[in-house]
């Protein structure tokens, strides 16, 4: 390969390749140090988290056999042999699933509304006052850092068992998550329309209504739909702490070893989540193409 | 978005002059109202079916106010050591869970990527496999793993790992699919095998992206790891749930503050790491 090209003088090649080797050695050294730190962190956290690979290997059979067992009915027949018996609680669970979806829906809707009201205060281009912006951002951060199940636990004590605490918990978490995304969308808008409205004597509200909203609405809707998808999953476990939905029946089935019920409920949840995923993805695709066509 | 009527007193004249534009906006308006109607109808259905009532909300808010009052000042009581140990356990669970998931998902990501896996059936099956894993919440995986390895943080590690395998496989395969094809085509054209193409054409380009996504998940997994204790899979969640159930509100507040501080710290560290690891290489690749 090198015959036809011009060859550098030997001492220069020597110099260059020495430099190359040095760079390579430096990089190898960095990688090695990184690997050692990673290994130490793994050992330390393995110790803290009481990792026992022995137990895992000994009992890994239980994991597969658990998945085996949930596909057998009480009388020892495979679940597929008697669909009616397998999904005996189809209507009951279906109703719970509808509740779960409604919890996710209400939580997303109210959360999106509040996030909408707050996001303009957290955006640097619309709220130059650092104090208000700081407060809004910290509030949103708090809302999304505390997991929704924790809010649900507290709300169950305050509002009583049932779907109400579930909705409120999802709402608070959604405010935090959507508020951040919304404010980032607002920060990326074209400011010319807003400046135009302010220059012609418009109020802050008018500048948001006619200058900002037309630019951000498709994005807002798209993010809200994505959040709805996530919230459906979140709502499916709200019942674990007594905050309504299908989770109640699921945790009961797992705890009381109603094996075939576990698989039936899980399959219903997975199917619902997949349908919602596909539906929202279609809608979001429509929204983004709409935005591009604008 | 149609401007309001006051701004355009000569709306009728405008419609007459530009019928096609105005008709379009009217159709949009109808669709907008239909969507609004649907949303409102669903909301009313949900509120009635889930038994929302102002009386209940009101009394609940009063209760919540009392709790908030009792939360101040936050204090660990005599259990600071217990809480700290549980928090360390939480971070360890998140770290190991994320790492294991990343290691396992790495090959799965390639199997699910359209540009690497030419066998459509394998690719489709891998996609559906990761979709089903993602459909099940981390808490449910924790319950299942408890049946296998018993109560404790190890079940938590496995739960975080399992649910992350679903997410990582999807994210990784998307990153791999969006990679530039030229390097791997170059490797193939100089006589490399398809394995060589993956090693020298794809991995150098996607590795920074994958590392950055994994670090991002480490932070969000710390949050998930704080709650899996509620079902008995180790970490601070167990204490948190216990303190809430026994109305020790000052301790609840203290634990929540501890979690917030830890998550903020991890966020800081992981974003610095992301910059250090990925920032350099992205420019050099």
Interface residues (C-beta under 8 A of the other chain):
Chain A: X41 X42 X44 X45 X46 X48 X49 X50 X51 X52 X55 X56 X59 X60 X62 X63 X66 X98 X99 X102 X103 X105 X106 X109 X142 X145 X146 X147 X149 X150 X153 X154 X155 X157 X158 X159 X160 X162 X163 X164 X165 X167 X210 X213 X214 X217 X233 X234 X236 X237 X240 X241 X244 X250 X251 X254 X255 X266 X269 X270 X273 X274 X277
Chain B: X1 X3 X39 X42 X43 X45 X46 X47 X49 X50 X51 X52 X56 X57 X60 X61 X63 X64 X67 X88 X89 X91 X92 X93 X95 X96 X99 X131 X132 X134 X135 X136 X137 X139 X140 X143 X144 X145 X147 X148 X149 X150 X152 X153 X154 X156 X157 X158 X223 X224 X226 X227 X230 X231 X234 X240 X241 X244 X245 X247 X252 X256 X259 X260 X263 X264
